[in-house]
């Protein structure tokens, strides 16, 4: 478990030093401020990353087919069923 490149022993030493220097009354307030600062830094870096990605990737235009090329079903053709005798079966023979 490495947090910011430090192992658990280094983190314990830093917390013990902070407890001695600041005292038990101020330590929760300082931890809260550090947490807010880290949260703000993450938010800002996320916003910057999103902005960079948006500017790097070219905008892809939405391609829509022209209205003339849209095939609409013929209501008269779908109303008449296809007769089985009118259908031709295609026989596929092997090449050998």
ZAMAR-497542 format. One record per atom (N, C-alpha, C): residue in three letters; x, y, z; chain; atom name. Coordinates in Angstrom, 2 decimals. Example, Ala and Ser with C-alpha at 12.3 -4.5 7.8 and 13.67 -1.06 7.14 Angstrom:
+--------+---------+---------+---------+--------+-------+
: residu :       x :       y :       z : chaine : atome :
+--------+---------+---------+---------+--------+-------+
:    ALA :   13.19 :   -5.69 :    7.80 :      A :     N :
:    ALA :   12.30 :   -4.50 :    7.80 :      A :    CA :
:    ALA :   13.20 :   -3.30 :    7.80 :      A :     C :
:    SER :   12.85 :   -2.25 :    7.08 :      A :     N :
:    SER :   13.67 :   -1.06 :    7.14 :      A :    CA :
:    SER :   12.90 :    0.03 :    7.87 :      A :     C :
+--------+---------+---------+---------+--------+-------+
# end
This chain:
+--------+---------+---------+---------+--------+-------+
: residu :       x :       y :       z : chaine : atome :
+--------+---------+---------+---------+--------+-------+
:    UNK :    0.84 :   -1.17 :    0.00 :      A :     N :
:    UNK :    0.00 :    0.00 :    0.00 :      A :    CA :
:    UNK :    0.89 :    1.24 :    0.00 :      A :     C :
:    UNK :    1.03 :    1.86 :   -1.13 :      A :     N :
:    UNK :    1.82 :    3.08 :   -1.24 :      A :    CA :
:    UNK :    0.90 :    4.26 :   -1.50 :      A :     C :
:    UNK :    0.94 :    5.23 :   -0.62 :      A :     N :
:    UNK :    0.17 :    6.45 :   -0.79 :      A :    CA :
:    UNK :    1.18 :    7.57 :   -1.03 :      A :     C :
:    UNK :    1.08 :    8.19 :   -2.20 :      A :     N :
:    UNK :    2.01 :    9.24 :   -2.61 :      A :    CA :
:    UNK :    3.46 :    8.77 :   -2.54 :      A :     C :
:    UNK :    3.68 :    7.50 :   -2.85 :      A :     N :
:    UNK :    5.03 :    6.97 :   -2.86 :      A :    CA :
:    UNK :    5.60 :    6.67 :   -1.49 :      A :     C :
:    UNK :    4.76 :    6.70 :   -0.46 :      A :     N :
:    UNK :    5.22 :    6.41 :    0.91 :      A :    CA :
:    UNK :    4.56 :    5.13 :    1.40 :      A :     C :
:    UNK :    5.32 :    4.36 :    2.13 :      A :     N :
:    UNK :    4.78 :    3.14 :    2.72 :      A :    CA :
:    UNK :    4.07 :    3.42 :    4.02 :      A :     C :
:    UNK :    3.54 :    2.39 :    4.66 :      A :     N :
:    UNK :    2.79 :    2.57 :    5.91 :      A :    CA :
:    UNK :    3.66 :    3.11 :    7.05 :      A :     C :
:    UNK :    4.92 :    2.70 :    7.12 :      A :     N :
:    UNK :    5.79 :    3.15 :    8.20 :      A :    CA :
:    UNK :    6.04 :    4.66 :    8.11 :      A :     C :
:    UNK :    6.27 :    5.15 :    6.90 :      A :     N :
:    UNK :    6.49 :    6.59 :    6.73 :      A :    CA :
:    UNK :    5.25 :    7.39 :    7.11 :      A :     C :
:    UNK :    4.07 :    6.88 :    6.74 :      A :     N :
:    UNK :    2.82 :    7.57 :    7.09 :      A :    CA :
:    UNK :    2.62 :    7.64 :    8.61 :      A :     C :
:    UNK :    2.94 :    6.56 :    9.31 :      A :     N :
:    UNK :    2.81 :    6.55 :   10.78 :      A :    CA :
:    UNK :    3.76 :    7.57 :   11.40 :      A :     C :
:    UNK :    4.98 :    7.65 :   10.89 :      A :     N :
:    UNK :    5.96 :    8.61 :   11.42 :      A :    CA :
:    UNK :    5.46 :   10.04 :   11.18 :      A :     C :
:    UNK :    4.94 :   10.33 :   10.00 :      A :     N :
:    UNK :    4.44 :   11.67 :    9.70 :      A :    CA :
:    UNK :    3.25 :   12.01 :   10.60 :      A :     C :
:    UNK :    2.33 :   11.07 :   10.80 :      A :     N :
:    UNK :    1.17 :   11.32 :   11.67 :      A :    CA :
:    UNK :    1.60 :   11.55 :   13.12 :      A :     C :
:    UNK :    2.60 :   10.79 :   13.58 :      A :     N :
:    UNK :    3.09 :   10.99 :   14.94 :      A :    CA :
:    UNK :    3.74 :   12.36 :   15.09 :      A :     C :
:    UNK :    4.53 :   12.77 :   14.11 :      A :     N :
:    UNK :    5.14 :   14.10 :   14.15 :      A :    CA :
:    UNK :    4.07 :   15.20 :   14.12 :      A :     C :
:    UNK :    3.04 :   15.02 :   13.31 :      A :     N :
:    UNK :    1.96 :   16.01 :   13.24 :      A :    CA :
:    UNK :    1.23 :   16.09 :   14.57 :      A :     C :
:    UNK :    1.03 :   14.96 :   15.22 :      A :     N :
:    UNK :    0.36 :   14.95 :   16.53 :      A :    CA :
:    UNK :    1.19 :   15.68 :   17.57 :      A :     C :
:    UNK :    2.51 :   15.49 :   17.53 :      A :     N :
:    UNK :    3.38 :   16.17 :   18.50 :      A :    CA :
:    UNK :    3.43 :   17.66 :   18.21 :      A :     C :
:    UNK :    3.56 :   18.04 :   16.95 :      A :     N :
:    UNK :    3.72 :   19.45 :   16.59 :      A :    CA :
:    UNK :    2.43 :   20.23 :   16.79 :      A :     C :
:    UNK :    1.32 :   19.73 :   16.29 :      A :     N :
:    UNK :    0.07 :   20.49 :   16.31 :      A :    CA :
:    UNK :   -0.80 :   20.20 :   17.53 :      A :     C :
:    UNK :   -0.66 :   19.04 :   18.12 :      A :     N :
:    UNK :   -1.47 :   18.68 :   19.28 :      A :    CA :
:    UNK :   -2.77 :   18.02 :   18.86 :      A :     C :
:    UNK :   -3.40 :   17.33 :   19.79 :      A :     N :
:    UNK :   -4.62 :   16.57 :   19.46 :      A :    CA :
:    UNK :   -5.83 :   17.48 :   19.17 :      A :     C :
:    UNK :   -5.80 :   18.74 :   19.63 :      A :     N :
:    UNK :   -6.95 :   19.62 :   19.40 :      A :    CA :
:    UNK :   -6.99 :   20.13 :   17.95 :      A :     C :
:    UNK :   -5.83 :   20.46 :   17.41 :      A :     N :
:    UNK :   -5.76 :   21.04 :   16.07 :      A :    CA :
:    UNK :   -5.69 :   20.00 :   14.96 :      A :     C :
:    UNK :   -5.28 :   18.77 :   15.27 :      A :     N :
:    UNK :   -5.06 :   17.76 :   14.24 :      A :    CA :
:    UNK :   -6.32 :   17.45 :   13.42 :      A :     C :
:    UNK :   -7.52 :   17.29 :   14.01 :      A :     N :
:    UNK :   -8.71 :   17.04 :   13.18 :      A :    CA :
:    UNK :   -9.03 :   18.20 :   12.23 :      A :     C :
:    UNK :   -8.83 :   19.43 :   12.69 :      A :     N :
:    UNK :   -9.09 :   20.59 :   11.82 :      A :    CA :
:    UNK :   -8.13 :   20.60 :   10.64 :      A :     C :
:    UNK :   -6.86 :   20.30 :   10.91 :      A :     N :
:    UNK :   -5.85 :   20.30 :    9.84 :      A :    CA :
:    UNK :   -6.15 :   19.17 :    8.85 :      A :     C :
:    UNK :   -6.53 :   18.00 :    9.37 :      A :     N :
:    UNK :   -6.87 :   16.88 :    8.49 :      A :    CA :
:    UNK :   -8.06 :   17.22 :    7.61 :      A :     C :
:    UNK :   -9.05 :   17.92 :    8.15 :      A :     N :
:    UNK :  -10.21 :   18.33 :    7.37 :      A :    CA :
:    UNK :   -9.82 :   19.31 :    6.26 :      A :     C :
:    UNK :   -8.95 :   20.25 :    6.58 :      A :     N :
:    UNK :   -8.49 :   21.21 :    5.57 :      A :    CA :
:    UNK :   -7.68 :   20.53 :    4.48 :      A :     C :
:    UNK :   -6.85 :   19.57 :    4.87 :      A :     N :
:    UNK :   -6.06 :   18.82 :    3.89 :      A :    CA :
:    UNK :   -6.99 :   18.01 :    2.98 :      A :     C :
:    UNK :   -8.03 :   17.39 :    3.57 :      A :     N :
:    UNK :   -9.00 :   16.64 :    2.78 :      A :    CA :
:    UNK :   -9.73 :   17.51 :    1.78 :      A :     C :
:    UNK :  -10.13 :   18.71 :    2.21 :      A :     N :
:    UNK :  -10.80 :   19.65 :    1.29 :      A :    CA :
:    UNK :   -9.87 :   20.08 :    0.17 :      A :     C :
:    UNK :   -8.62 :   20.32 :    0.51 :      A :     N :
:    UNK :   -7.65 :   20.73 :   -0.51 :      A :    CA :
:    UNK :   -7.42 :   19.62 :   -1.53 :      A :     C :
:    UNK :   -7.30 :   18.40 :   -1.08 :      A :     N :
:    UNK :   -7.09 :   17.28 :   -2.00 :      A :    CA :
:    UNK :   -8.31 :   17.10 :   -2.89 :      A :     C :
:    UNK :   -9.51 :   17.22 :   -2.31 :      A :     N :
:    UNK :  -10.75 :   17.12 :   -3.08 :      A :    CA :
:    UNK :  -10.81 :   18.20 :   -4.17 :      A :     C :
:    UNK :  -10.43 :   19.42 :   -3.82 :      A :     N :
:    UNK :  -10.44 :   20.53 :   -4.77 :      A :    CA :
:    UNK :   -9.42 :   20.31 :   -5.87 :      A :     C :
:    UNK :   -8.24 :   19.81 :   -5.51 :      A :     N :
:    UNK :   -7.20 :   19.54 :   -6.51 :      A :    CA :
:    UNK :   -7.68 :   18.46 :   -7.49 :      A :     C :
:    UNK :   -8.32 :   17.41 :   -6.99 :      A :     N :
:    UNK :   -8.84 :   16.36 :   -7.86 :      A :    CA :
:    UNK :   -9.91 :   16.91 :   -8.81 :      A :     C :
:    UNK :  -10.78 :   17.78 :   -8.30 :      A :     N :
:    UNK :  -11.83 :   18.35 :   -9.13 :      A :    CA :
:    UNK :  -11.23 :   19.21 :  -10.24 :      A :     C :
:    UNK :  -10.26 :   20.04 :   -9.88 :      A :     N :
:    UNK :   -9.64 :   20.92 :  -10.87 :      A :    CA :
:    UNK :   -8.89 :   20.11 :  -11.93 :      A :     C :
:    UNK :   -8.14 :   19.10 :  -11.51 :      A :     N :
:    UNK :   -7.41 :   18.29 :  -12.49 :      A :    CA :
:    UNK :   -8.38 :   17.53 :  -13.39 :      A :     C :
:    UNK :   -9.49 :   17.08 :  -12.85 :      A :     N :
:    UNK :  -10.50 :   16.41 :  -13.67 :      A :    CA :
:    UNK :  -11.08 :   17.37 :  -14.70 :      A :     C :
:    UNK :  -11.38 :   18.60 :  -14.28 :      A :     N :
:    UNK :  -11.91 :   19.60 :  -15.21 :      A :    CA :
:    UNK :  -10.91 :   19.93 :  -16.31 :      A :     C :
:    UNK :   -9.64 :   20.08 :  -15.93 :      A :     N :
:    UNK :   -8.60 :   20.39 :  -16.91 :      A :    CA :
:    UNK :   -8.44 :   19.23 :  -17.89 :      A :     C :
:    UNK :   -8.44 :   18.00 :  -17.38 :      A :     N :
:    UNK :   -8.31 :   16.83 :  -18.24 :      A :    CA :
:    UNK :   -9.48 :   16.75 :  -19.22 :      A :     C :
:    UNK :  -10.69 :   16.98 :  -18.74 :      A :     N :
:    UNK :  -11.86 :   16.96 :  -19.63 :      A :    CA :
:    UNK :  -11.75 :   18.03 :  -20.71 :      A :     C :
:    UNK :  -11.30 :   19.21 :  -20.34 :      A :     N :
:    UNK :  -11.17 :   20.30 :  -21.30 :      A :    CA :
:    UNK :  -10.11 :   19.97 :  -22.35 :      A :     C :
:    UNK :   -9.00 :   19.40 :  -21.93 :      A :     N :
:    UNK :   -7.94 :   19.03 :  -22.88 :      A :    CA :
:    UNK :   -8.44 :   17.94 :  -23.82 :      A :     C :
:    UNK :   -9.11 :   16.92 :  -23.29 :      A :     N :
:    UNK :   -9.64 :   15.85 :  -24.13 :      A :    CA :
:    UNK :  -10.64 :   16.40 :  -25.15 :      A :     C :
:    UNK :  -11.46 :   17.34 :  -24.70 :      A :     N :
:    UNK :  -12.47 :   17.91 :  -25.59 :      A :    CA :
:    UNK :  -11.80 :   18.69 :  -26.72 :      A :     C :
:    UNK :  -10.69 :   19.38 :  -26.44 :      A :     N :
:    UNK :  -10.01 :   20.15 :  -27.46 :      A :    CA :
:    UNK :   -9.12 :   19.30 :  -28.36 :      A :     C :
:    UNK :   -8.62 :   18.19 :  -27.85 :      A :     N :
:    UNK :   -7.76 :   17.32 :  -28.65 :      A :    CA :
:    UNK :   -8.58 :   16.54 :  -29.67 :      A :     C :
:    UNK :   -9.67 :   15.94 :  -29.24 :      A :     N :
:    UNK :  -10.49 :   15.13 :  -30.13 :      A :    CA :
:    UNK :  -11.30 :   16.05 :  -31.04 :      A :     C :
:    UNK :  -11.23 :   15.81 :  -32.34 :      A :     N :
:    UNK :  -12.03 :   16.64 :  -33.24 :      A :    CA :
:    UNK :  -13.51 :   16.34 :  -33.04 :      A :     C :
:    UNK :  -14.31 :   17.36 :  -33.24 :      A :     N :
:    UNK :  -15.74 :   17.15 :  -33.12 :      A :    CA :
:    UNK :  -16.21 :   16.35 :  -34.33 :      A :     C :
:    UNK :  -16.96 :   15.32 :  -34.05 :      A :     N :
:    UNK :  -17.47 :   14.48 :  -35.13 :      A :    CA :
:    UNK :  -18.87 :   14.95 :  -35.47 :      A :     C :
:    UNK :  -19.05 :   15.39 :  -36.72 :      A :     N :
:    UNK :  -20.39 :   15.87 :  -37.08 :      A :    CA :
:    UNK :  -21.36 :   14.70 :  -37.17 :      A :     C :
:    UNK :  -22.58 :   14.98 :  -36.86 :      A :     N :
:    UNK :  -23.61 :   13.96 :  -36.96 :      A :    CA :
:    UNK :  -23.99 :   13.83 :  -38.43 :      A :     C :
:    UNK :  -23.80 :   12.65 :  -38.97 :      A :     N :
:    UNK :  -24.07 :   12.42 :  -40.38 :      A :    CA :
:    UNK :  -25.46 :   11.80 :  -40.48 :      A :     C :
:    UNK :  -26.31 :   12.50 :  -41.17 :      A :     N :
:    UNK :  -27.67 :   12.01 :  -41.38 :      A :    CA :
:    UNK :  -27.89 :   11.85 :  -42.87 :      A :     C :
:    UNK :  -28.52 :   10.78 :  -43.29 :      A :     N :
:    UNK :  -28.78 :   10.61 :  -44.72 :      A :    CA :
:    UNK :  -29.80 :   11.63 :  -45.20 :      A :     C :
:    UNK :  -29.72 :   12.01 :  -46.46 :      A :     N :
:    UNK :  -30.71 :   12.93 :  -46.99 :      A :    CA :
:    UNK :  -32.10 :   12.31 :  -46.92 :      A :     C :
:    UNK :  -33.10 :   13.15 :  -46.83 :      A :     N :
:    UNK :  -34.48 :   12.66 :  -46.69 :      A :    CA :
:    UNK :  -34.91 :   11.86 :  -47.89 :      A :     C :
:    UNK :  -34.34 :   12.13 :  -49.08 :      A :     N :
:    UNK :  -34.73 :   11.40 :  -50.29 :      A :    CA :
:    UNK :  -34.24 :    9.96 :  -50.27 :      A :     C :
:    UNK :  -33.16 :    9.69 :  -49.55 :      A :     N :
:    UNK :  -32.59 :    8.35 :  -49.58 :      A :    CA :
:    UNK :  -33.23 :    7.41 :  -48.57 :      A :     C :
:    UNK :  -34.14 :    7.89 :  -47.76 :      A :     N :
:    UNK :  -34.79 :    7.04 :  -46.77 :      A :    CA :
:    UNK :  -35.84 :    6.21 :  -47.47 :      A :     C :
:    UNK :  -35.78 :    4.90 :  -47.31 :      A :     N :
:    UNK :  -36.74 :    4.00 :  -47.94 :      A :    CA :
:    UNK :  -37.91 :    3.81 :  -46.98 :      A :     C :
:    UNK :  -39.06 :    4.16 :  -47.49 :      A :     N :
:    UNK :  -40.27 :    4.01 :  -46.69 :      A :    CA :
:    UNK :  -41.02 :    2.77 :  -47.20 :      A :     C :
:    UNK :  -41.58 :    1.99 :  -46.28 :      A :     N :
:    UNK :  -42.29 :    0.78 :  -46.72 :      A :    CA :
:    UNK :  -43.56 :    1.14 :  -47.49 :      A :     C :
:    UNK :  -43.85 :    0.33 :  -48.46 :      A :     N :
:    UNK :  -45.05 :    0.50 :  -49.25 :      A :    CA :
:    UNK :  -46.18 :   -0.23 :  -48.54 :      A :     C :
:    UNK :  -47.20 :    0.47 :  -48.06 :      A :     N :
:    UNK :  -48.26 :   -0.21 :  -47.32 :      A :    CA :
:    UNK :  -49.03 :   -1.21 :  -48.17 :      A :     C :
:    UNK :  -49.14 :   -0.99 :  -49.49 :      A :     N :
:    UNK :  -49.86 :   -1.92 :  -50.34 :      A :    CA :
:    UNK :  -49.09 :   -3.21 :  -50.53 :      A :     C :
:    UNK :  -47.77 :   -3.12 :  -50.61 :      A :     N :
:    UNK :  -46.95 :   -4.32 :  -50.84 :      A :    CA :
:    UNK :  -46.93 :   -5.22 :  -49.61 :      A :     C :
:    UNK :  -46.97 :   -4.64 :  -48.43 :      A :     N :
:    UNK :  -46.92 :   -5.47 :  -47.23 :      A :    CA :
:    UNK :  -48.27 :   -6.09 :  -46.91 :      A :     C :
:    UNK :  -49.35 :   -5.57 :  -47.52 :      A :     N :
:    UNK :  -50.68 :   -6.10 :  -47.23 :      A :    CA :
:    UNK :  -50.94 :   -7.39 :  -47.98 :      A :     C :
:    UNK :  -50.28 :   -7.61 :  -49.12 :      A :     N :
:    UNK :  -50.51 :   -8.82 :  -49.88 :      A :    CA :
:    UNK :  -49.46 :   -9.85 :  -49.52 :      A :     C :
:    UNK :  -49.88 :  -11.02 :  -49.06 :      A :     N :
:    UNK :  -48.90 :  -12.05 :  -48.70 :      A :    CA :
:    UNK :  -48.28 :  -12.67 :  -49.94 :      A :     C :
:    UNK :  -47.08 :  -13.13 :  -49.80 :      A :     N :
:    UNK :  -46.38 :  -13.79 :  -50.90 :      A :    CA :
:    UNK :  -46.84 :  -15.23 :  -50.95 :      A :     C :
:    UNK :  -47.22 :  -15.67 :  -52.14 :      A :     N :
:    UNK :  -47.68 :  -17.04 :  -52.32 :      A :    CA :
:    UNK :  -46.49 :  -17.99 :  -52.34 :      A :     C :
:    UNK :  -46.58 :  -19.14 :  -51.68 :      A :     N :
:    UNK :  -45.47 :  -20.08 :  -51.68 :      A :    CA :
:    UNK :  -45.10 :  -20.57 :  -53.07 :      A :     C :
:    UNK :  -46.06 :  -20.68 :  -53.97 :      A :     N :
:    UNK :  -45.75 :  -21.16 :  -55.31 :      A :    CA :
:    UNK :  -44.98 :  -20.11 :  -56.10 :      A :     C :
:    UNK :  -45.13 :  -18.84 :  -55.74 :      A :     N :
:    UNK :  -44.45 :  -17.78 :  -56.47 :      A :    CA :
:    UNK :  -42.99 :  -17.65 :  -56.04 :      A :     C :
:    UNK :  -42.67 :  -18.20 :  -54.89 :      A :     N :
:    UNK :  -41.30 :  -18.11 :  -54.41 :      A :    CA :
:    UNK :  -40.44 :  -19.14 :  -55.13 :      A :     C :
:    UNK :  -39.25 :  -18.73 :  -55.52 :      A :     N :
:    UNK :  -38.31 :  -19.65 :  -56.15 :      A :    CA :
:    UNK :  -37.23 :  -19.98 :  -55.13 :      A :     C :
:    UNK :  -36.97 :  -21.24 :  -55.00 :      A :     N :
:    UNK :  -35.90 :  -21.66 :  -54.13 :      A :    CA :
:    UNK :  -34.59 :  -21.65 :  -54.91 :      A :     C :
:    UNK :  -33.61 :  -21.05 :  -54.32 :      A :     N :
:    UNK :  -32.31 :  -20.98 :  -54.96 :      A :    CA :
:    UNK :  -31.47 :  -22.12 :  -54.43 :      A :     C :
:    UNK :  -31.00 :  -22.94 :  -55.32 :      A :     N :
:    UNK :  -30.21 :  -24.09 :  -54.92 :      A :    CA :
:    UNK :  -28.74 :  -23.74 :  -55.12 :      A :     C :
:    UNK :  -27.97 :  -23.91 :  -54.07 :      A :     N :
:    UNK :  -26.55 :  -23.64 :  -54.14 :      A :    CA :
:    UNK :  -25.82 :  -24.96 :  -54.20 :      A :     C :
:    UNK :  -25.09 :  -25.14 :  -55.30 :      A :     N :
:    UNK :  -24.37 :  -26.39 :  -55.47 :      A :    CA :
:    UNK :  -22.91 :  -26.20 :  -55.04 :      A :     C :
:    UNK :  -22.30 :  -27.22 :  -54.48 :      A :     N :
:    UNK :  -20.89 :  -27.10 :  -54.08 :      A :    CA :
:    UNK :  -20.01 :  -26.97 :  -55.31 :      A :     C :
:    UNK :  -18.85 :  -26.34 :  -55.19 :      A :     N :
:    UNK :  -17.98 :  -26.10 :  -56.36 :      A :    CA :
:    UNK :  -17.26 :  -27.34 :  -56.88 :      A :     C :
:    UNK :  -17.29 :  -28.47 :  -56.25 :      A :     N :
:    UNK :  -16.56 :  -29.64 :  -56.71 :      A :    CA :
:    UNK :  -17.43 :  -30.57 :  -57.48 :      A :     C :
+--------+---------+---------+---------+--------+-------+
# end
